[in-house]
Amino acid sequence: MQSSQSSRLQIQIPTELFRSAGYEHQEALFGIPHYGGSIAQRLVYPGDFDQPYQLCSDVDAAKFTNPNPNQPFILLVDRGGADCTFVSKVRRAQHLGAAGAIIADDRCKCAGDAQCDSSVACEQLEPIMADDGSGADITIPSFLMTKTDGDLIKEHLKLKEFLQVEMTWSLPAPDDRVEWSLWTTAIDAAAAAFKGEMADVAAALGTHAFFTPHYTIYDGEEYGCRDDTHHCGNLCTNAGRYCNPDPDFDRDSGLSGADVIRETLRQKCIWLHYGGAQAPEADQGVGIKWWSYVNKFTTLCNTDKFTDETCVAAAMSECGIDKTLIGRCMTDSGGLEGDIDNTLLSDELREKSTKSIVVTPTVYVNNVVERGGITAASVLNTVCSGYASGTEPSACKCAGQGSSSAVRLCISNGMRPGGGGGGGGGVSLATVVAVVLAAALAMSAVGLLYYRKQQAAMRDQVRGILAEYMPLEDMDAVAGGAAAAPRRRACRSWSPRRRRAAAAATATRRPRTRVWCSSSSGDGAGGGGSGSGGEFASCAATAAAARRQRICVVRSGGGGGGVCLGLRGSQAVHRM
């Protein structure tokens, strides 16, 4: 087991356990490391030191007690346990609140570790902390350390000593260009969204980043397909040399592994001529047409038309790819028929073995595997942390956004963050102002319409009220001062609510003067009853003299004198 190029495991306290070169370890292929940062916390081991603490069940989790509940910690866990993967151990550590996890190996390496002693059979190969397929929810980092070092640390913990462990991450940043690669397949549903998101980011990075796509294929010789092609059926090409699992789990119909190998070779040729060594220099390591094709193929053909050459030709045509050139490349590299080596596919097999690729999709940045979920936002963050200080391209202004949609918005805005990288994407200040103004205008319009509607309703109500009364006529006779009852028609009795509404409406009407007269007596308007009739006559005469209009007389009960109010527009004419 060797120390990783991108991480470091160190014990800072006690000083006697400090090693200048750090401790040998393996990084997990899941979880999210803190590139450019570190975690230094107390190491906690909940086991009783007589039995391994494997954290394979809730019973094991219940044994845990944080000696200092107010402080973060790194949890030490033993490897092993039936049906207990690395992911399940780290997940339980995460649920217990650990900032990180260290897994102590329970077996020795067969060669090179003479001091190691284990009851478990030794291992010939270096262990890999691989994702079991369910590690997408793991957010804490984790390392696997050797059994010898794990036993040494547990001896100190057994004496109740305080141990501070530091986990550090960094990316090699030698120059102003970052190399990164994607391991995928020609029918990689898990990477489809990433490819769609990352196309704009790759274009924005341009030649400041050198990208290479790799394809996961399987060596048929390792699976016995070369000796007996019938053994592997339609999973392989080239007499069992290059194989791929059946993508739709139907060996008798639908897509076959050989179909996927064919499309893999086609996409490798597209990369070679439009992004690889045979592409124009400005396109090398960028491959805009490769990105365009793989996304167009996924949209048009990645279902029941996967093997439809017409659909494939249409996708290439839309992306500006020379179909004849790609066909010749597929043939010249060795083709897919007969027991013939295909140079492009063989190169992929060798690279896969070198990188120990287990899971697809997988991203490498400066030869360091990307941890956690693979999104355009996370990969851009990692790529931008790989540049030498001061050499970051303008696309790195969009790093640090919380979502891939926010990254793409930033790029479309000319490398200007859109006002926040939260989970919902960025929103520019101009957009916020426009939305606020639009909302204000909409509310104003609604208020104006409501106001006009209320005014219209009030006018209709007043007109209805006035229509219920007969006008008084022959005002000259009334003005003559005769106390006798004038020729008039009595108004109907109004409720107080109607009188207030009529008065309010009348005060806002300008076309002509209206007069409202009321008497405190119980007599008819304009005459009789405690001498109030004379007051009504005077009121009517005054209003008529101001402007000859029809007058409605309103009576109200109660004591006191009569009141007469004449209005012209909003100006009082007479009040008694």
C-alpha positions in Angstrom: 0.0 0.0 0.0 1.4 3.3 -1.0 0.7 6.9 -0.2 -1.5 8.7 -2.8 -0.2 11.5 -4.9 -3.2 13.6 -4.1 -3.6 13.0 -0.4 -1.6 12.6 2.8 -2.4 10.9 6.0 -0.5 12.1 9.0 -0.6 11.8 12.8 0.2 15.2 14.4 -0.3 14.2 18.1 1.5 12.5 19.8 4.8 13.6 18.1 6.3 10.1 18.5 3.8 8.9 15.8 4.6 11.7 13.4 6.2 10.6 10.1 7.7 13.1 7.7 6.5 11.1 4.7 3.1 10.5 6.2 1.4 7.1 6.5 0.7 4.7 3.7 -2.9 4.6 2.7 -5.4 4.3 -0.1 -8.1 6.8 -0.9 -11.7 5.7 -1.3 -13.2 6.0 -4.7 -16.3 7.6 -3.1 -17.0 10.5 -0.8 -16.0 14.1 -1.3 -12.4 15.1 -0.5 -11.4 18.6 0.4 -9.0 19.4 -2.5 -6.7 22.1 -1.3 -7.7 21.7 2.3 -7.4 19.3 5.2 -9.2 17.8 8.2 -7.3 17.5 11.5 -9.4 16.1 14.3 -9.3 13.7 17.2 -9.2 10.0 16.3 -11.9 8.0 18.0 -12.1 4.2 18.2 -15.2 2.8 19.9 -14.1 -0.8 20.0 -13.1 -2.7 23.1 -9.7 -3.7 21.5 -10.4 -7.4 22.1 -12.9 -7.6 19.2 -12.6 -5.6 15.9 -14.9 -2.7 15.5 -16.2 -3.3 12.0 -19.3 -1.1 12.0 -21.3 -3.5 9.9 -24.6 -3.2 11.8 -26.7 -0.8 13.9 -25.5 -2.8 16.9 -21.9 -1.7 16.2 -23.1 1.8 15.6 -24.8 1.8 19.0 -21.4 1.1 20.7 -20.1 4.5 19.6 -19.7 7.3 22.2 -18.0 10.5 21.3 -15.7 11.3 24.2 -16.2 15.0 23.5 -19.7 15.6 22.0 -18.9 19.3 21.2 -15.8 18.5 19.0 -15.6 17.0 15.5 -13.8 13.6 15.2 -12.4 11.1 12.8 -13.6 7.6 13.3 -11.3 4.6 13.2 -13.0 1.4 11.9 -11.7 -2.1 11.3 -11.9 -3.7 7.9 -13.9 -7.0 7.5 -17.3 -8.4 8.3 -19.7 -10.5 6.3 -21.4 -8.7 3.4 -19.9 -5.4 4.7 -18.5 -3.1 2.1 -16.3 -0.1 2.5 -19.2 2.1 1.5 -21.5 0.7 4.2 -18.9 1.3 6.9 -18.2 4.9 5.9 -22.0 5.6 5.5 -22.5 4.5 9.2 -19.5 6.6 10.2 -21.1 9.6 8.4 -24.4 9.0 10.2 -22.6 9.0 13.5 -21.3 12.5 12.7 -17.7 11.7 11.8 -15.8 14.3 9.7 -13.8 11.5 8.1 -13.2 7.8 8.4 -10.0 5.7 8.7 -10.4 2.0 8.0 -7.6 -0.2 9.4 -6.9 -3.2 7.2 -7.4 -6.6 8.8 -5.0 -8.5 6.5 -1.4 -8.3 5.5 0.1 -7.9 2.1 1.8 -11.1 1.0 5.0 -9.4 0.1 6.9 -6.4 1.6 5.4 -6.3 5.1 7.3 -8.7 7.3 6.1 -7.1 10.6 2.5 -7.7 9.8 0.6 -10.5 11.6 -2.9 -11.5 10.8 -5.2 -14.5 11.1 -6.7 -13.6 7.8 -5.1 -14.7 4.6 -2.7 -12.2 3.0 -3.4 -10.3 -0.2 -1.4 -10.4 -3.3 -2.7 -7.1 -4.7 -3.2 -3.7 -3.3 -6.8 -3.3 -2.0 -9.1 -0.7 -3.6 -11.7 1.2 -1.7 -14.2 0.9 -4.5 -17.7 2.2 -4.6 -20.2 -0.6 -4.4 -22.7 1.4 -6.5 -24.5 3.0 -3.6 -21.9 5.6 -2.5 -23.5 8.6 -4.1 -24.8 9.8 -0.7 -21.4 9.7 1.0 -20.0 13.1 1.6 -17.1 12.5 4.1 -13.7 11.4 2.9 -12.1 8.1 4.0 -8.7 6.3 3.8 -7.6 2.7 4.2 -4.4 2.3 6.2 -2.2 -0.8 6.6 -2.9 -3.4 9.3 0.6 -2.7 10.9 -0.1 1.0 11.2 -3.6 0.3 12.4 -2.4 -2.0 15.2 0.2 0.6 16.3 -2.4 3.3 16.5 -4.8 1.1 18.5 -2.1 0.4 21.0 -1.9 4.1 21.8 -5.6 4.5 21.9 -5.8 1.6 24.3 -3.8 3.6 26.7 -6.4 6.4 26.3 -3.9 8.7 24.6 -5.1 11.7 22.6 -4.4 11.2 18.9 -4.9 13.9 16.3 -5.0 12.7 12.7 -4.7 15.0 9.7 -6.2 14.1 6.3 -4.9 16.4 3.5 -5.7 16.7 -0.2 -4.1 18.5 -3.1 -3.9 18.3 -6.9 -0.7 18.3 -8.8 -0.6 21.8 -10.4 2.6 21.9 -12.4 1.7 24.4 -15.1 -1.1 26.5 -16.8 -2.8 23.5 -18.4 -4.8 20.8 -16.6 -5.2 17.3 -18.1 -8.4 15.5 -17.4 -10.2 12.5 -18.7 -13.6 10.8 -18.6 -14.1 7.0 -18.5 -17.4 6.1 -19.9 -19.1 3.8 -22.4 -21.0 4.3 -25.6 -24.3 3.6 -23.8 -23.5 5.2 -20.4 -26.9 6.4 -19.1 -25.2 7.5 -15.8 -22.9 9.9 -17.7 -25.5 11.2 -20.2 -26.5 14.3 -18.1 -22.8 15.1 -17.4 -21.9 15.0 -21.0 -24.7 17.4 -21.8 -23.7 19.8 -19.0 -20.0 19.6 -19.6 -19.9 20.4 -23.3 -20.2 24.2 -22.7 -17.7 24.0 -19.9 -15.2 22.2 -22.1 -15.6 24.8 -24.8 -15.1 27.6 -22.2 -11.9 26.0 -20.8 -10.6 25.7 -24.4 -7.0 24.8 -24.8 -6.3 25.7 -21.1 -7.5 22.1 -20.3 -6.5 19.0 -22.2 -9.4 16.5 -22.2 -9.3 12.8 -23.3 -12.3 10.5 -23.4 -11.7 6.8 -22.6 -14.1 3.9 -23.0 -14.5 0.9 -20.7 -14.3 -2.3 -22.6 -13.5 -5.8 -21.4 -10.7 -8.1 -22.4 -12.3 -11.2 -23.8 -9.2 -13.3 -23.2 -9.6 -12.8 -19.4 -13.1 -14.2 -19.7 -12.3 -17.2 -21.9 -14.0 -15.7 -25.0 -10.9 -16.1 -27.2 -10.8 -19.9 -26.8 -14.6 -20.4 -27.2 -16.4 -17.6 -28.9 -19.7 -19.4 -28.4 -19.1 -19.2 -24.7 -19.5 -15.4 -24.9 -22.0 -15.3 -27.7 -22.7 -11.8 -29.2 -20.9 -9.9 -26.4 -17.6 -9.6 -28.3 -16.0 -8.6 -31.5 -12.7 -9.6 -33.2 -13.0 -13.3 -32.3 -13.6 -12.6 -28.6 -10.9 -10.0 -28.1 -13.1 -7.0 -27.1 -16.3 -7.5 -25.1 -19.0 -5.6 -23.4 -21.9 -6.8 -21.2 -25.3 -7.1 -22.8 -26.8 -3.6 -22.3 -30.5 -4.6 -22.2 -30.1 -8.0 -20.5 -31.6 -9.8 -23.5 -29.1 -12.1 -25.2 -31.6 -13.2 -27.9 -32.8 -9.8 -29.2 -32.2 -6.1 -28.8 -28.8 -4.6 -28.4 -25.7 -6.8 -27.9 -22.3 -6.2 -26.4 -20.8 -6.3 -29.9 -23.2 -3.4 -30.9 -21.8 -1.3 -28.0 -18.2 -2.1 -29.1 -18.9 -0.9 -32.6 -20.3 2.4 -31.4 -17.3 2.7 -29.0 -14.9 2.4 -31.9 -16.8 5.0 -33.9 -16.7 7.5 -31.0 -13.0 6.8 -30.5 -12.4 7.6 -34.2 -14.5 10.8 -33.9 -12.3 11.9 -31.0 -9.1 11.0 -32.8 -9.9 13.2 -35.8 -11.8 16.0 -34.1 -10.1 16.2 -30.7 -7.2 13.8 -30.6 -3.8 13.5 -32.3 -5.1 13.9 -35.8 -7.3 16.9 -35.1 -6.3 20.5 -35.9 -4.0 21.8 -33.2 -6.7 24.3 -31.9 -9.1 21.4 -31.4 -6.7 18.9 -29.7 -7.8 18.3 -26.1 -11.1 20.2 -26.6 -13.1 18.2 -29.2 -16.2 20.3 -29.6 -17.5 18.1 -32.4 -17.0 15.0 -30.2 -19.1 16.5 -27.4 -21.7 17.5 -30.0 -21.9 14.1 -31.5 -22.1 12.1 -28.3 -24.9 14.3 -27.1 -26.7 14.3 -30.4 -26.4 10.5 -30.6 -27.8 10.1 -27.2 -30.8 12.3 -28.1 -31.5 10.7 -31.5 -30.3 7.2 -31.5 -29.6 5.9 -28.0 -32.8 3.8 -27.8 -34.2 1.5 -30.5 -32.1 3.3 -33.2 -28.7 2.5 -31.6 -27.7 0.4 -34.5 -29.5 2.3 -37.2 -26.8 3.6 -39.5 -29.2 6.2 -41.0 -29.7 7.7 -37.5 -25.9 7.6 -36.9 -25.3 9.3 -40.2 -27.8 12.0 -39.4 -26.2 12.7 -36.1 -22.8 13.0 -37.7 -24.1 15.2 -40.4 -25.7 17.6 -37.9 -22.4 17.8 -36.0 -20.3 18.5 -39.1 -18.5 15.1 -39.0 -17.2 13.4 -42.1 -18.8 10.0 -42.2 -16.4 8.7 -44.8 -13.4 9.7 -42.7 -14.7 8.0 -39.6 -15.5 4.8 -41.5 -12.0 4.6 -42.9 -10.6 5.1 -39.4 -12.7 2.2 -38.0 -11.3 0.0 -40.8 -7.7 1.2 -40.7 -7.5 0.6 -36.9 -8.2 -3.1 -37.4 -12.0 -3.2 -37.8 -14.3 -5.5 -35.8 -14.3 -8.7 -37.8 -11.9 -11.7 -37.6 -9.2 -12.4 -35.1 -7.4 -9.1 -35.7 -6.0 -6.7 -33.2 -7.7 -3.2 -33.3 -5.2 -0.6 -32.2 -7.6 1.9 -30.8 -9.5 -0.7 -28.7 -6.3 -2.4 -27.5 -5.0 1.0 -26.3 -8.2 1.4 -24.2 -7.7 -2.0 -22.6 -4.2 -1.2 -21.6 -5.1 2.2 -20.2 -8.1 0.7 -18.3 -5.7 -1.9 -16.7 -3.2 0.9 -15.8 -5.8 3.0 -14.1 -7.6 0.1 -12.5 -10.9 1.4 -13.7 -13.8 -0.3 -11.9 -16.7 2.1 -12.0 -18.0 4.2 -14.9 -18.4 7.1 -15.2 -15.1 8.1 -13.6 -13.2 11.4 -14.0 -9.5 11.9 -13.6 -8.0 15.4 -13.1 -4.2 15.6 -13.3 -4.2 11.8 -12.8 -6.2 12.1 -9.6 -9.6 10.5 -9.6 -12.6 12.8 -9.0 -14.5 11.8 -5.9 -18.2 12.0 -5.2 -20.9 12.7 -7.7 -19.7 13.7 -11.2 -21.3 17.0 -12.4 -20.1 19.9 -14.5 -20.0 22.0 -11.3 -17.8 19.6 -9.3 -15.5 18.8 -12.2 -14.9 22.4 -13.0 -14.1 23.1 -9.3 -11.5 20.3 -9.4 -10.1 21.3 -12.8 -9.6 24.9 -11.6 -7.9 23.8 -8.4 -5.3 22.0 -10.6 -3.8 25.1 -12.2 -0.6 26.7 -11.0 -1.4 29.9 -9.0 -2.1 32.8 -11.3 -2.7 30.8 -14.4 -6.4 30.0 -14.1 -8.4 30.7 -17.2 -11.4 33.0 -17.2 -13.8 29.9 -17.1 -12.6 29.4 -13.5 -14.6 32.6 -12.6 -17.6 30.3 -12.8 -16.1 27.7 -10.4 -17.6 27.5 -7.0 -21.2 27.6 -8.2 -23.5 25.2 -6.4 -25.1 23.6 -9.4 -24.3 22.8 -13.0 -27.1 25.1 -14.2 -25.5 28.0 -12.4 -22.1 27.2 -14.0 -23.7 27.1 -17.5 -25.5 30.4 -16.7 -22.2 32.0 -15.7 -20.6 30.8 -18.9 -23.4 32.1 -21.0 -23.1 35.5 -19.2 -19.5 35.9 -20.4 -17.9 34.2 -17.3 -19.9 36.4 -14.9 -21.4 34.5 -12.0 -25.2 35.0 -12.1 -25.6 36.1 -8.5 -25.3 32.9 -6.4 -24.3 29.3 -6.9 -27.1 27.9 -4.7 -28.9 24.7 -5.5 -31.4 26.5 -7.8 -28.8 28.2 -10.0 -27.7 31.9 -10.2 -29.9 34.9 -10.9 -28.5 38.2 -12.1 -29.2 41.5 -10.5 -30.8 42.8 -13.7 -33.1 39.8 -13.6 -34.1 40.5 -10.0 -34.8 44.2 -10.8 -36.8 43.4 -13.9 -38.9 40.9 -11.9 -39.5 43.5 -9.1 -40.5 46.2 -11.6 -42.8 43.8 -13.5 -44.5 42.8 -10.2 -44.9 46.5 -9.2 -46.5 47.4 -12.5 -48.8 44.4 -12.4 -50.0 45.3 -8.9 -50.5 48.9 -10.0 -52.6 47.8 -12.9 -54.7 45.5 -10.8 -55.2 48.3 -8.2 -56.2 50.8 -10.9 -58.7 48.3 -12.4 -60.1 47.6 -8.9 -60.5 51.4 -8.2 -62.3 52.0 -11.5 -64.6 49.1 -10.9 -65.5 50.4 -7.4 -66.1 53.8 -8.8 -68.4 52.4 -11.5 -70.2 50.3 -9.0 -70.8 53.4 -6.7 -72.1 55.5 -9.6 -74.5 52.7 -10.6 -75.7 52.5 -7.1 -76.3 56.2 -6.8 -78.1 56.4 -10.1 -80.3 53.6 -8.8 -81.0 55.5 -5.6 -81.8 58.7 -7.3 -84.1 57.0 -9.8 -86.3 56.0 -6.9 -87.3 59.6 -6.2 -89.5 62.0 -8.1 -88.0 65.5 -8.7 -89.6 68.6 -7.1 -90.9 71.0 -9.7 -92.2 74.6 -9.9 -89.4 75.9 -7.7 -90.5 79.5 -8.4 -93.6 79.0 -6.3 -91.5 77.7 -3.5 -89.2 80.7 -3.8 -92.2 83.1 -3.5 -92.2 82.4 0.3 -95.6 80.9 0.6 -95.8 78.9 3.7 -98.5 76.8 2.3 -97.3 73.4 1.1 -95.7 73.8 -2.4 -96.5 71.7 -5.3 -94.1 68.8 -4.8 -93.9 65.1 -4.7 -92.7 63.4 -1.6 -89.4 61.5 -1.6 -89.3 58.0 -0.3 -87.6 57.4 3.0 -83.9 56.5 2.8 -81.8 54.5 5.2 -78.7 56.3 6.8 -76.4 54.0 4.7 -78.1 55.1 1.5 -78.0 58.8 2.5 -74.2 58.6 3.2 -73.5 56.8 -0.1 -75.6 59.4 -2.0 -73.9 62.3 -0.3 -70.5 60.9 -0.9 -71.2 60.3 -4.6 -72.8 63.7 -5.0 -69.7 65.4 -3.6 -67.6 63.9 -6.4 -70.0 64.7 -9.3 -69.3 67.9 -11.1 -71.7 68.1 -14.1 -74.5 69.9 -12.1 -75.5 71.0 -8.6 -77.6 68.7 -6.4 -79.2 69.7 -3.2 -80.1 67.4 -0.3 -82.5 68.8 2.3 -83.5 67.1 5.5 -85.9 68.0 8.2 -85.9 66.9 11.8 -89.6 67.0 12.1 -91.9 64.2 11.1 -93.8 66.4 8.6 -93.6 66.3 4.8 -90.8 68.0 3.1 -91.2 71.7 2.4 -94.1 72.4 4.6 -96.0 71.9 7.9 -94.8 70.4 11.1 -93.4 72.6 13.7 -92.5 75.3 11.3 -89.8 73.2 9.7 -91.6 73.6 6.4 -90.4 77.2 6.1 -86.9 76.1 6.6 -87.3 73.6 3.7 -88.7 76.3 1.5 -85.8 78.6 2.3 -83.3 75.8 1.6 -85.0 75.0 -1.7 -85.2 78.6 -2.8 -81.5 79.2 -2.0 -80.4 76.1 -4.0 -82.7 77.0 -6.9 -81.3 80.5 -7.0 -77.7 79.2 -7.2 -78.5 77.0 -10.1 -81.9 75.9 -11.2 -81.9 72.2 -10.8 -84.3 69.6 -9.6 -84.2 69.1 -5.9 -84.8 65.9 -3.8 -86.0 66.4 -0.2 -85.0 63.9 2.4 -86.6 63.7 5.8 -84.9 62.2 8.9 -86.3 61.8 12.4 -85.0 63.3 15.5 -84.9 66.7 17.2 -83.2 69.8 16.1 -83.4 72.1 13.2 -83.5 71.2 9.6 -80.4 71.1 7.4 -80.1 72.1 3.8 -76.9 71.5 1.8 -76.6 72.7 -1.8 -73.5 71.7 -3.8 -72.0 72.9 -7.0 -69.2 70.5 -7.8 -67.5 70.2 -4.4 -68.4 73.8 -3.2 -71.1 74.3 -0.6 -73.9 76.6 -1.7 -76.1 76.9 1.4 -76.1 75.3 4.7 -78.6 75.9 7.6 
